Amino acid sequence: MRATLEQTVAAKDAGIQAAVAAASQEVSLLKSTVVSLRDALDATRIDGEAAVQRSVMQAQQEIDQLKATAVSLRGALESARIERDAAVQKTLVQSQLEIDQLKATAVSLRDSLERLGIEHDRKQQAAVRDLYAENLQLKQTVSSLREMLQPPPTSS
């Protein structure tokens, strides 16, 4: 009985030792799994942080490029506006000069036309006076010639 008891205790001890060994092995396996999961988690966190950092850097670079583009376009727009304003101003000045020249030409032509009209009227009046004087002189000449050509009154 003692032997049976010792065998039973020994068998139970062997079972316990096997269970302890199995549990110890499982604990070791679980520890190594936890360590590798921790390492994987750390690596994932580091990779995630690196990816976030890369994304932030890329976004910042894109923002900087967009800002530079906006500044460049704003400058180009301002230059175009200045050029357009200068062209409009130049056109306005040229148009005003042309208008002033046309006004001066119109005044000059009006004055010339008035002078020509006055000269023409004077010449016409002088021609009418000359014709009238010539007509009068011709009438006097004709009258005088008639008198000369008329026979003298005869006395009967």
Backbone bond lengths (Angstrom), bond angles and torsions (degrees), N, CA, C in turn:
res aa  C-N    CA-C-N  psi(-1)  N-CA   C-N-CA  omega(-1)  CA-C   N-CA-C  phi
1 M - - - 1.383 - - 1.528 108.35 -
2 R 1.234 112.27 -41.77 1.431 115.66 177.36 1.505 108.89 -63.80
3 A 1.219 115.20 -38.75 1.442 117.95 179.82 1.508 109.17 -67.07
4 T 1.296 117.53 -38.99 1.439 120.98 179.55 1.525 108.08 -67.67
5 L 1.296 113.49 -40.31 1.442 117.68 -179.44 1.530 109.47 -65.68
6 E 1.298 116.55 -41.51 1.462 120.58 -179.96 1.525 108.98 -65.99
7 Q 1.320 113.98 -36.93 1.464 117.34 179.85 1.531 109.04 -68.53
8 T 1.299 116.74 -39.92 1.453 120.46 -179.19 1.516 108.32 -66.95
9 V 1.352 116.19 -43.72 1.475 119.57 179.49 1.520 108.13 -64.58
10 A 1.339 115.48 -41.50 1.462 118.79 -178.59 1.524 109.20 -65.75
11 A 1.329 115.79 -39.35 1.453 118.95 179.78 1.511 109.66 -67.47
12 K 1.333 116.07 -40.42 1.454 118.77 178.68 1.512 110.12 -67.60
13 D 1.370 116.28 -39.51 1.472 120.12 176.98 1.530 109.54 -61.24
14 A 1.315 115.53 -43.05 1.450 119.58 -179.46 1.518 109.40 -64.76
15 G 1.324 116.47 -38.87 1.466 120.74 178.58 1.526 111.17 -66.33
16 I 1.372 113.46 -40.29 1.466 118.08 179.63 1.519 109.69 -67.43
17 Q 1.344 114.49 -42.26 1.464 118.09 -179.82 1.522 110.20 -64.95
18 A 1.340 114.93 -38.79 1.466 118.37 178.14 1.524 109.36 -66.10
19 A 1.355 116.43 -39.89 1.467 119.66 179.17 1.509 110.20 -67.80
20 V 1.374 116.14 -40.55 1.471 120.19 177.92 1.522 108.87 -63.93
21 A 1.345 116.41 -43.32 1.459 120.19 -179.70 1.530 109.53 -63.80
22 A 1.329 115.59 -42.89 1.464 119.26 179.40 1.521 110.14 -65.85
23 A 1.361 115.78 -41.62 1.459 119.47 179.37 1.518 109.51 -66.46
24 S 1.351 115.23 -40.40 1.469 119.59 179.19 1.525 109.47 -63.61
25 Q 1.310 115.90 -41.11 1.465 120.16 178.87 1.527 109.24 -65.72
26 E 1.339 116.77 -41.73 1.456 120.86 179.59 1.519 110.30 -65.94
27 V 1.356 117.32 -39.52 1.461 121.23 176.89 1.518 109.22 -62.52
28 S 1.337 116.46 -44.21 1.475 119.71 178.54 1.528 110.18 -61.21
29 L 1.326 114.93 -43.94 1.470 119.71 179.11 1.527 110.37 -62.99
30 L 1.341 115.97 -43.13 1.459 120.17 178.72 1.526 110.71 -65.36
31 K 1.361 116.55 -39.89 1.473 119.94 177.49 1.520 110.02 -61.61
32 S 1.332 116.73 -45.95 1.468 118.61 -179.44 1.525 110.35 -66.38
33 T 1.363 117.15 -34.54 1.459 120.46 177.11 1.523 109.92 -66.09
34 V 1.352 116.22 -43.35 1.456 120.15 178.43 1.523 110.20 -62.20
35 V 1.343 117.05 -44.04 1.472 120.60 179.55 1.521 109.57 -61.57
36 S 1.352 117.05 -46.62 1.466 117.92 -178.15 1.522 111.09 -68.67
37 L 1.362 117.61 -33.93 1.462 119.51 176.08 1.523 111.11 -67.09
38 R 1.381 115.06 -40.20 1.464 118.87 175.91 1.529 110.76 -60.67
39 D 1.332 115.60 -45.23 1.473 120.18 178.95 1.529 110.54 -61.24
40 A 1.344 115.32 -42.91 1.464 119.41 179.34 1.525 109.96 -65.48
41 L 1.359 116.28 -40.82 1.454 120.13 178.24 1.522 110.96 -63.60
42 D 1.323 116.90 -44.53 1.469 120.88 177.01 1.522 110.97 -61.52
43 A 1.341 115.84 -44.18 1.467 119.77 179.40 1.525 110.04 -63.01
44 T 1.331 116.29 -41.37 1.461 120.49 179.00 1.526 110.18 -65.27
45 R 1.343 115.55 -43.39 1.466 119.18 178.32 1.525 110.20 -62.40
46 I 1.317 116.78 -43.80 1.480 120.68 179.46 1.526 109.76 -64.00
47 D 1.351 116.36 -44.73 1.469 119.85 177.90 1.521 110.67 -62.47
48 G 1.339 115.93 -41.29 1.468 120.09 178.64 1.514 111.37 -63.15
49 E 1.335 115.73 -45.07 1.471 119.50 178.28 1.525 110.48 -62.99
50 A 1.334 115.77 -40.71 1.470 119.35 178.37 1.524 110.25 -64.49
51 A 1.344 116.72 -41.37 1.466 120.03 179.07 1.517 110.14 -64.85
52 V 1.350 116.86 -42.03 1.460 120.43 177.59 1.527 109.41 -62.54
53 Q 1.329 116.13 -43.29 1.470 120.98 -179.95 1.532 110.45 -62.01
54 R 1.354 116.09 -43.38 1.476 119.83 178.05 1.529 110.07 -63.17
55 S 1.333 115.81 -42.87 1.467 119.78 179.35 1.516 110.81 -62.64
56 V 1.333 116.70 -42.17 1.469 120.79 178.37 1.525 109.93 -63.14
57 M 1.337 116.43 -43.48 1.478 119.71 179.56 1.528 110.90 -64.06
58 Q 1.349 116.19 -43.77 1.462 119.61 179.38 1.529 110.55 -63.98
59 A 1.328 115.74 -41.86 1.461 119.44 178.58 1.526 110.26 -63.32
60 Q 1.345 116.99 -41.78 1.464 120.37 178.91 1.528 111.19 -64.43
61 Q 1.353 115.77 -40.68 1.469 119.08 177.36 1.524 110.58 -62.88
62 E 1.321 115.99 -42.66 1.462 119.63 179.21 1.523 110.55 -64.70
63 I 1.345 116.32 -40.74 1.467 120.36 177.09 1.522 110.01 -61.35
64 D 1.349 116.37 -44.43 1.468 120.04 179.28 1.520 110.91 -62.34
65 Q 1.345 116.90 -41.96 1.470 120.21 178.77 1.524 110.46 -64.33
66 L 1.335 116.41 -42.48 1.464 119.55 179.31 1.528 111.16 -65.20
67 K 1.338 115.89 -38.59 1.468 118.68 176.90 1.523 110.39 -63.36
68 A 1.341 116.06 -44.31 1.469 119.93 179.10 1.524 110.68 -62.13
69 T 1.335 115.90 -41.26 1.462 120.02 178.21 1.528 110.09 -63.70
70 A 1.330 116.50 -43.03 1.468 120.24 179.62 1.524 110.57 -62.81
71 V 1.324 116.96 -42.22 1.470 120.30 178.66 1.526 109.82 -63.55
72 S 1.334 115.51 -44.10 1.466 120.00 179.87 1.527 111.09 -62.78
73 L 1.338 116.20 -45.52 1.466 119.73 179.37 1.520 111.25 -66.06
74 R 1.335 116.64 -37.40 1.458 119.80 177.79 1.534 109.79 -62.79
75 G 1.349 115.25 -42.29 1.468 119.15 177.86 1.516 111.96 -63.52
76 A 1.344 115.52 -43.30 1.469 119.54 178.86 1.519 110.85 -63.62
77 L 1.326 116.09 -40.66 1.465 120.37 178.52 1.521 110.61 -63.92
78 E 1.314 116.55 -43.33 1.469 120.87 179.34 1.531 110.00 -63.61
79 S 1.344 116.43 -42.63 1.471 120.18 178.14 1.529 110.77 -62.09
80 A 1.333 115.16 -43.44 1.475 119.02 179.16 1.518 110.43 -63.79
81 R 1.333 117.08 -39.71 1.464 120.55 178.96 1.524 110.11 -64.78
82 I 1.332 116.43 -42.82 1.473 120.21 179.50 1.529 109.89 -63.68
83 E 1.339 116.33 -43.83 1.472 119.88 179.28 1.530 110.33 -63.04
84 R 1.342 116.20 -42.99 1.464 119.81 179.67 1.525 110.33 -63.44
85 D 1.329 116.74 -44.44 1.463 120.09 179.05 1.522 110.94 -62.00
86 A 1.346 115.98 -40.85 1.463 119.78 178.89 1.532 110.49 -64.94
87 A 1.332 116.30 -41.26 1.469 119.87 178.83 1.525 110.55 -65.04
88 V 1.319 116.84 -41.48 1.468 120.32 178.28 1.526 109.84 -63.95
89 Q 1.333 115.97 -44.47 1.470 120.00 179.67 1.527 110.26 -62.27
90 K 1.330 116.44 -43.69 1.466 120.64 179.49 1.530 110.06 -61.71
91 T 1.336 116.30 -43.47 1.463 120.66 178.96 1.522 110.68 -63.53
92 L 1.334 116.27 -41.32 1.461 119.76 178.42 1.529 111.11 -62.13
93 V 1.335 116.11 -44.48 1.466 120.06 179.85 1.523 110.15 -63.41
94 Q 1.354 116.04 -45.30 1.461 119.47 179.39 1.531 110.74 -62.70
95 S 1.321 115.86 -41.94 1.469 119.49 179.25 1.522 110.70 -63.55
96 Q 1.329 116.87 -42.62 1.462 120.30 179.06 1.522 110.48 -63.65
97 L 1.354 116.69 -41.69 1.468 119.42 177.37 1.523 110.74 -62.35
98 E 1.317 116.31 -42.80 1.462 119.81 179.59 1.532 110.69 -64.64
99 I 1.333 115.96 -41.26 1.474 119.76 177.42 1.519 110.12 -61.60
100 D 1.341 116.78 -44.44 1.463 120.41 179.15 1.530 110.91 -62.52
101 Q 1.352 116.40 -42.12 1.465 119.79 178.20 1.526 110.53 -63.34
102 L 1.328 116.31 -42.90 1.465 119.39 179.69 1.522 111.30 -64.90
103 K 1.336 116.63 -38.58 1.469 119.47 176.51 1.520 110.35 -62.90
104 A 1.346 116.47 -45.10 1.467 120.25 179.84 1.525 110.19 -62.73
105 T 1.335 116.28 -40.91 1.470 119.92 178.45 1.521 110.08 -64.03
106 A 1.329 117.45 -42.15 1.465 121.14 179.34 1.523 110.51 -62.44
107 V 1.338 117.07 -43.40 1.471 120.92 178.81 1.521 109.60 -63.28
108 S 1.334 116.13 -44.76 1.465 120.24 -179.73 1.523 111.02 -62.67
109 L 1.345 116.07 -44.55 1.462 119.20 179.06 1.521 111.37 -65.26
110 R 1.325 117.67 -38.43 1.459 121.27 178.01 1.528 109.82 -62.77
111 D 1.355 115.69 -45.50 1.461 119.58 178.75 1.525 110.94 -62.00
112 S 1.342 116.03 -43.82 1.470 119.67 179.22 1.517 110.62 -62.46
113 L 1.320 115.92 -42.23 1.452 120.15 179.88 1.526 110.73 -63.93
114 E 1.327 116.95 -41.56 1.465 120.04 177.61 1.528 110.60 -63.51
115 R 1.353 116.53 -43.32 1.463 120.03 178.95 1.520 110.58 -62.58
116 L 1.347 116.02 -43.69 1.464 119.28 179.01 1.520 110.47 -64.00
117 G 1.326 116.46 -39.54 1.464 119.63 178.43 1.519 110.43 -63.69
118 I 1.331 116.80 -43.77 1.476 120.86 179.47 1.523 109.91 -64.60
119 E 1.349 116.63 -44.71 1.471 119.97 179.09 1.520 110.03 -62.60
120 H 1.328 115.79 -42.58 1.459 119.58 179.98 1.532 109.69 -62.53
121 D 1.353 115.69 -43.97 1.476 118.71 177.75 1.523 110.83 -60.47
122 R 1.348 117.00 -43.93 1.479 120.47 179.44 1.524 110.63 -61.67
123 K 1.346 115.64 -45.99 1.463 119.16 -179.73 1.522 110.41 -63.17
124 Q 1.318 115.43 -40.69 1.462 118.82 179.57 1.524 110.18 -65.50
125 Q 1.336 116.72 -43.19 1.469 119.29 178.49 1.524 110.58 -64.47
126 A 1.355 115.43 -40.68 1.470 118.23 178.26 1.524 110.21 -63.84
127 A 1.342 116.60 -40.59 1.461 120.29 179.49 1.515 110.32 -64.92
128 V 1.341 117.00 -40.69 1.467 120.62 178.42 1.524 109.09 -64.58
129 R 1.346 116.91 -43.40 1.475 119.70 178.74 1.527 110.58 -61.91
130 D 1.350 114.10 -44.67 1.472 117.92 179.76 1.520 110.75 -62.16
131 L 1.330 116.20 -43.51 1.468 119.46 178.82 1.523 110.71 -64.46
132 Y 1.335 116.04 -41.53 1.460 119.99 178.17 1.527 110.19 -62.12
133 A 1.352 114.91 -45.17 1.473 118.65 179.81 1.525 109.68 -63.95
134 E 1.316 116.72 -42.66 1.461 120.36 179.93 1.523 110.17 -65.08
135 N 1.315 116.09 -41.91 1.454 120.90 178.11 1.529 110.03 -60.45
136 L 1.332 115.42 -45.34 1.461 120.54 178.58 1.528 110.59 -61.18
137 Q 1.323 114.95 -44.10 1.465 119.35 -179.70 1.528 110.04 -64.48
138 L 1.355 115.77 -41.67 1.461 119.25 179.63 1.533 110.28 -64.31
139 K 1.348 116.50 -39.66 1.463 119.64 177.71 1.526 110.49 -62.85
140 Q 1.326 115.44 -41.06 1.461 118.77 179.31 1.529 110.05 -66.18
141 T 1.342 115.02 -39.99 1.467 118.89 179.43 1.516 109.62 -64.98
142 V 1.330 116.38 -44.59 1.461 120.22 179.57 1.527 109.09 -62.14
143 S 1.298 117.14 -42.92 1.450 121.38 -179.77 1.540 109.63 -63.13
144 S 1.272 115.12 -43.91 1.455 119.80 -179.02 1.533 110.50 -67.02
145 L 1.331 115.81 -38.13 1.463 119.07 178.88 1.533 110.08 -69.53
146 R 1.284 118.52 -34.75 1.456 122.39 177.73 1.529 109.52 -63.46
147 E 1.300 112.77 -43.61 1.455 116.56 -179.88 1.523 110.00 -62.63
148 M 1.292 115.91 -38.22 1.446 119.66 -179.45 1.522 111.12 -71.10
149 L 1.250 115.79 -33.54 1.447 119.54 -176.44 1.549 111.75 -84.15
150 Q 1.212 118.65 -17.44 1.454 120.24 -179.64 1.538 107.16 -74.20
151 P 1.287 111.39 136.90 1.477 113.80 179.69 1.538 109.85 -66.75
152 P 1.245 114.80 149.64 1.460 117.61 -179.49 1.548 108.79 -67.88
153 P 1.195 116.49 145.35 1.457 117.82 -179.26 1.553 109.75 -62.03
154 T 1.222 113.27 130.37 1.450 119.50 -178.32 1.545 109.37 -87.99
155 S 1.221 113.79 144.64 1.445 118.14 178.99 1.527 107.98 -100.61
156 S 1.137 114.65 119.46 1.433 117.97 179.99 1.449 111.69 -107.68
